[in-house]
Each structure stands twice: as C-alpha cells, then as structure tokens.
Amino acid sequence: MSWIPTWREVSAVDGQAVAPDERLAWPQTLALGLQHVVAMFGATVLAPLLMGFDPNVAILMSGIGTLLFFFMVGGRVPSFLGSSFAFIGVVISATGYGGSGPNAQIGLALGGIVACGALYFLIGALVQWLGTGWVERLMPPVVTGAIVAVIGLNLASVPIKNMAPTPFDAWVQALTFLSVALVAVRSRGLLQRLLILAGLLIASVLYAVLTNGLGLGKPMDFSGVAQAAWFGLPHFASPRFEAGALLLIAPVALILVAENLGHLKAVGAMTGRDIDRDMGRAFMGDGLATMLSGAAGGTGVTTYAENIGVMAANRIYSTAVFVVAGLLAVVLGFSPKFGALIQTIPLPVMGGVSIVVFGLIAVAGAKIWVDNRVDFSQHHNLMLAAITLILGTGDYTLHLGGFTLGGIGTATFGALLLNGLLAPGRPRR
C-alpha cells in the first residue's frame, strides 16, 4: 500500500470481516464513519470541558489528527484519534483550573501538550528503529498500572469539591453518576458503548425538568445556542512554554506509549495483520497530531479504545471508514452552534460524569495489573505500587528552587525510578 492507498470494494456479508485495504460501498462507509464519530464523541467532548478547553477546537483537531495518523501509517492501521484523558490531571495541576468556564491559563497547558507530542514523536522514532522491547522493559505493567490509577485518584477531589457548590448540585451529581451506571448495566449494543454520553443526556434532561420546570436550581440557558452560527471558526489559542508546565505535562507521553502499545496490538490481533512494523510510525503519527493540536488550542490526542470496540463488534477494519470519520469531525469542529450546545451542560452534571470518568481511569490502572497478572507477593511490585499510589493520591509535592513538581509528576517519575532501583536483578545460577 502507498502513502495514499486505494481500497478494493467488497460487498457486505453478515459476519464477514472487511480488511483495512478493503471498503464497502461509499454510502455504507459514510454511515460507518458517522458511527465512529458518535463512538468517540462523548469522551472527546468531555475531556476539553473538564480542562477548560474549547470543545470545537478539540473535535476539529481530533479529525485533523486522525487524517494525519492515516497518512503517517500509509493507511495500513485503522484508528481514530480523540482527546486523551491522560492529560486531564496534569493540565488541571499545571493551570490551577477550577472546573468551570474557559481555562485562563490555557497557554501553559498547550505548551506542555506540544512538548509531550514532541517527546512522543521521538519515542516513536526510537521504536521504529529499535522495536518495542525497550519500552516494555522501561514500563512493565506494575509501573503503567500504578501511573494510570494515580491519574484518576489524584483528580477525585475536583468534581466533589469544585463542581457542586450547593446541596442541590450535590444531589444532581448523584443523579448523574447513577444515570451513567444504569445505562452501563441495563442497556445493550451501541447505547451501552455510549454510556457516558447517554448518561450525560439523561441527567441533563432531568436537570432541566427540576430547574427550568420546577424552579429548584439554576435553569439551563439555551439562548447562546439560538444565537450561534451554524458554521464559523472555533476559538484557537497559542501555547506558552514554561519549565514547570513542560516537566509536568510532557511525561504523559510515557503513559500514551504504554496505552497505545496495547491498543495497537489489539488492532493487529483483530485484523490479522502485522502492525509491529508500523508501531513506530503510529506513535509518531500520534505525536505529530498532539503537537499540532496543542499548537492550535486543542487537547492531546490518542488512539481511542471506544473505536476499537466498535471494530471488534462489526469486524469492519477498513481505513476508508476512518478517513470519512476524520472529515466528519472536522465539519463539526467548524460549527459554533455545536460548541454552544455543549456549553449548556450544567456544572453539577459535568461533576457527576467526572466522578465516573475519574473512577474508571483509576480502575483501568488496576485492570492493567489484573490482565497482566502482576504478582504483589513480590516485594518490589508491592512497594512500587503502594508508594506510587499514595504519592499521587495525596498530591505529594516537591519544590526544587523555583520549580514545583505536583502529585502526578512525582508519582510518574517516582514509579519509573523505583522500578529501576527495586526491580530484581538476574537470578544467580
């Protein structure tokens, strides 16, 4: 396949897989692309809101990043790039964002995101040259699981302390996370895959009934949606580079590498194609897309598990679908009305969703341990995980001259250093 591949058209047969270099008829491909946009929609829109970014810029850069990734891997790897939740904790720590409205220090975050993308690109170049073995040795499952869990635990106080200013808002948060949980447990099919989005919509409707209808709280205001244009430019922003934010946000690249290594191996297993030869290119594509997104005012982007789930369900791996999905995301990014609609989501509803999302991040770290059968009877695993979790959850902070390293940063670097110091050496014969 060349840098711009051609696809062989095949007919739709129930249960038959469609390979990356094949495609269905264009009307069907368009519908499948729309499904992937819907699958990534909830998280890609939620992540920028939790960091105070413009969701229009985020979804625009998500589409552009997906197209850039497609060209970097020569159209051989089916993947959609969306806003990464791994950035939420470090961005909030670096900017002091309170959880509501635009982030006044967004430039600091963007500088760190650009630096993270650059580091990610360099790691991808090394992987393309040396293979993935060195990454797996540097970050075994006990390290990656601890770092991922810390991101969720460190954020736990944000929705509870900052996003429920009144007792009524606290009850709305409870109503929201119960809505998400019920969708997750009681629904099936695509609705279950969109549990965050579906729960958010249900909670928003209930909030409107309680406030706009019964007058129990601050009503939802849709005047901005009515006034917004259908098409227009989003609010771009420029990065600002300061050492503290750079050192706090750039190491997220290590988490993205560990996360995407698993994602891409899963894609390779599903498609039956050897993706290892393109692993470095995939990392470099993610890195370039993250740099471009940060330079324009968007969030860091990453391969999306939700879209991998959609592929697993329908067995359609055509990369043409992801070109269509990327183009559709770009169109949404240029719609101010779409952005205004997103801004109407009430703060306590966002808080309730945040409780679920941050909890899921923490549990994802534990799942890495379970899936890889990390043995906590080994003292080095036990000590590494125990120390890392408390450093991050308690927001352990180190001051080095004028530089401050917060809880997520100390936990990330601490896990890597502890792994090097405590890992057992070669057994004696």
N, C-alpha and C positions, 0 to 999 in steps of 0.2 A: 504494500500500500504506500502511496506517495504522501506528501505533506497535506494535499487536499485530495482525499480518497473519493472514489466512485463506489456506489453501493449497487449490488445486484438485487433487483426487485424479486421478492418471493410472495407467494400467496399465504393468507392467514389460515393456518390449520390448528385446530384446538390442541393444546399441549405440545406443539412442536416449537422448539427454540428458534429464535431468529438471531443469527450471529452478528458480531459487530460490523462486518463488512457487507451485511445484507440489510434490506429495509422492506417494509410493507408499502402499499400504495400511499401516495402523499397525503390524502385525506385522513387515513388511519394514522400515519406518522404524526400529523398535526395534532390529532386527538391525544395520542400517547405523549407527545411533548407537553401538552397542556396538563396532563395528569402529573407529570414530573414537577411542573411549576407549582401545582397545588400541593404536592407532597412536601416540597421544601419550603412552602410559603410560611407556615406557622413559625418555624424556628428562625428563618431568615429575616422575618419582620420583627419578631420578638427580641432577638439579640440586640439590634441597634436601639430599640426603645429602652432596654434595660441599661444601656450605656449612654443614652442621651444623644444618639446619632440620628441623622435624617434617614427614615426608612426608604424613601425614594432613591437616595444615593446608594444605599445598601443593596437594594434589589437590582438597580441598574448595574452596579459593579459585579453583582453575582452573575448576571447574564453575560457581561463582557468577560469576566474571569472564566466562565465555562467555555466560551468560544476560544479564548486564548489557550486554555488547557487542551482543547481539542486539537489545535494546530501544533502544540508542543509535542504531543504524543502521536502525531501523524494520523489521528482519527482511529487509533487502534484500541483505546481504552474508553469504555463507556462510563462517563462520570459527570455529575453536576456539582458545581462549587457553590456553597452557600455560606452565610455568616457563621463564624466559628464561636461556640460558647466558651472555648478555652480562653478567649480574650476578656471576658466579662469581669472577672475578679481583678486582674491586673490593671485594666483600664479604670475601674472604679477606685482602686487603690492609688493609682498614679494621678488621677484628676480630682479625687475627693467628691465625685458625683453623688448627689443626694437621692437620685431615683425618680426625679420629676422634671419634665421640660428639657430644653436643649442643654447640652454639656458645655459650660462656659470655658472649660479647659480642653476642648476637643483637639486643639493643635498638638498638645503634649501627647495625647493618645495616638494621634495619627503618626507623629514622628516615631514612636515606639513600634507601631504596626509596620511602617516602612522598613525599619531596621530588622524586625522579625522576618519579613518577607525576604530581605537580602540574606540573612543567615540561613533561612530555609532553602533558598536557591543554592547557596554554597554547599549545604549538606547534600542536596540533590545531585550536584555536580560530582561530589565525592562518591556518592552511591552509584552513579552511572559509571564511574571509573573503577571503584573497588568492590562493588557489590554491597549487600545489606548486612553481612555478618558482623561488621564492627558496630553498627547501630544496635543490634540485638545484644551485643556484649556490654555496651555502654549503658543501655537502658533495659535491663531484664524486667520481666513482669512485676516483680515486687516494687521496683522503682516507679514504673509508669502507673501502676495501680495506686500507689500512695500519692503521687503528684495529682492525678486526676481527682481522686477523692478529696484532696485538700482544697481544690478549686471550689467545689460545691460547699464544703463545710465552712470555708472562710467567708462565703457570701451569705450564710444563714441569717445573720442579723440585719441585712439590708432590707428585705421586704417586711420583716416583723417590726423593726424599729423606725423605719423611714417611710413606709408606704401604707400605713394605717393610722393616720393622725387622730381619728375619732373612734369610739367604741362601735359605732355603726359600720365604719370601714373595716374593722377587725372581723365583724360578722360576715361582711361581704367577701373578705379573703377566704374565710372558711367555706362559704358557699361556692366560691370559685374552685378551690382545690378539690372539693367534693364532686363538683361537676366534671372536672377532668378525670378524677378517679373512676367515676361511674361510667364515663364514656370508654375508658380503658378496659374496664372489666366486663361491661354489659353489651358493648357494640361489637360488630364484626366487620371484616372487609376493609374497604378504603376508609370508612369512618373511623375505625379503630386506629388506623395508621395516622390519622389526622387528629389524634386525641387532644393535643394541646390547642389547636385551632378550634376544634369543635367545643371543647370545654370553655374556652375563652368567649366564644359567641353565645353559648347558653348563659353564662354568667353575666355577660353584657346585657342581654335581653332581660334577665331577671332584675338587674340593677336599674334598668330604665323603667321597669314596672314599679319598683319600690320608690324611685326618686321622682322621675317625671310624672308617674301616675299617682303615687300615694304621698309624695312630698316628704319622704323620710330622710333624704340626704341631698347632696349637691346634684342637680339634674344634669343629664348629658346634653351637650350643646352641639347641634349639627349645623349651625349657621356657617361655620367655616367650610363644610363640605359643599353647601349650596353655592357659596361664593367662589370656590376654587375652580380653575380652568381644567378642562379635560386633558389638555396637553401643555407642557411647558418644561422649562429647565428646573432640575432639583437644586437644592442649596448646597453647592460644593464648598469645601473647606480646605485649608492648606495645613500641612504638617509643621510642627515646631520641634526642633531637636534639642533635648536637654538630657544630660547624662543619667539623672535619676530615673526618668521615664524609660529611657532606652534600655538600661540594665534590668528594669523590672519587666518590661513587655517583651523584649527580644527573645528571652529563653523559652517563650511559649512555642517557638519553633521546634523544640525538642519534643513537646507534647504532640504537636501536629504530626511530626515524623512517626512517632510511635503509634498514634491513632490511625494514620493513613496507611501505614505499613500493613496493619490488619485489614483495613477496608479493601485495599487493592488486592491483597492475597485472596480475600473472599470473592472479589470480582473475577479474578483469574480462575478460581475453582468453579464458579458458576458457568463461565463462558467456555471452559476447557482450553483456554489459550494461555501461552506462557507470557505472563505480564512482567516477570522479573527483569527481562531485558529492557523494559520501558519504565521500570520503577524510578530510576534517577530522573528521567525526563518528566515523569508525573510529579515528582517532588519539585523539580524546577518550574513546572507549569503552575503549581500551587504557589510557589514563592513569588514568581513574577506577578501573578494575579493579586496576591496580597499586597505587594509593593504598589501596584497600580491603584488598587482600591484605597489604600492608605493615603496616597498622594492626592486623591480626589475628594476625600472626606468620608470614605466608606470603611466598613469593618474588615478585619482579616477574614479570609475565606478558606474553606477546606472542603474536601470530598464529603459528600453527605450520606450518612447511613440510611436516612429515610428513602433516598432514591435507590440505594442498593436493595432495600426491602421491596420496593416496587418491582425492580427487575427480578428478584427472586420469586415474586408472586406470579408475574406474567411471562417470564422467560423470554422477554424481548430485549436483546442487548445491543440493538442497532445504534451506532453512534449518530446516525442521522436524527434520531429522536432527540438527542441532547443538543444538536445544533438548533433544532426548532425550539426546544425549551429555552435555550440561551437567548434566542431572538425575542421570544415572548416576554422574558424577564426584562429585557432592555426596553420594550414598549411600555411595560408597567412602570418602569423607573422614570419615564418622561410624562407621567400623569399626576399632576398636583392634586387632583380630586382623590386619587387613590391614597396619597400621603395624608390628606386632610381627614379622610375616613379613618385611617389608622390612629391619628392623633385624638380621636374621640373616645378611645378606650379609657375607661375610668382608672384612676390610680390604684384603688384597692383591688380591682380585678387583675391589673398587672401584678400587684403584690401577691395575690393568690396563685397566679400562674408561675410567678418566680419561685415560690415555695416548692412547687412541684419540680420545676426545671432544675433548681439548685440541688434538690434532693436526688433527682435522677443522675446528675453529674457525680455526686458522691457515691451513689450505688454503682455507677458504671466503673468507678475505680475498684470497688470490691469485686465486681464481676470479672475484672481482669485477673484478680487473684484466683478466683474460683475456676475460671475457664482454663487457666494455666497451672492449676494445682500447686500454687505456691505453698511450700511446707513451712508453717510457722513453728514447728518444733525445732527448726534450725535457728540458732540464736541470732545469726546475722540478719535473717529475714525479719524476725520478731523485733529486734532493736531498731532496724531501719524504718519499718512501718510505724512503730509506736512513736518514735521521736518525730518523724516527718508529720504525722497527723496532728500532734499537739502543737508543733511549731506553726503550722498553717492555720489550724482552727483558733488557737489563742492569739493569732496575729503577732507572733514573736518578731520584734523589730530590732535591727542593728543599725547603729549610727557610725558611719565612717567619715569623719570630717564633716563636710557639707552634704554628704550623700546618705540617704536613708533607704534601707532595704526592708520592705514590709514582709508580712507573714507568708504570702505566696512565694515571694522571691527567696526568702530564707529556706522555706520548705523545699523548693525546687533544687536550689544549689546544694542544700543540705543532703537531700536524698542521693544526688549524684556523688557527693564527696563521701558520704557514709558507705555507699556501695563500693567505692574504691578502697576505703580503709578497712571495712569489715568483711568483705567477701572472702570466703575461704580460699587458700592457695591450692596448688596442685597436691593431691594426696600422695603421701610417701608410699613407695613400693614396699 
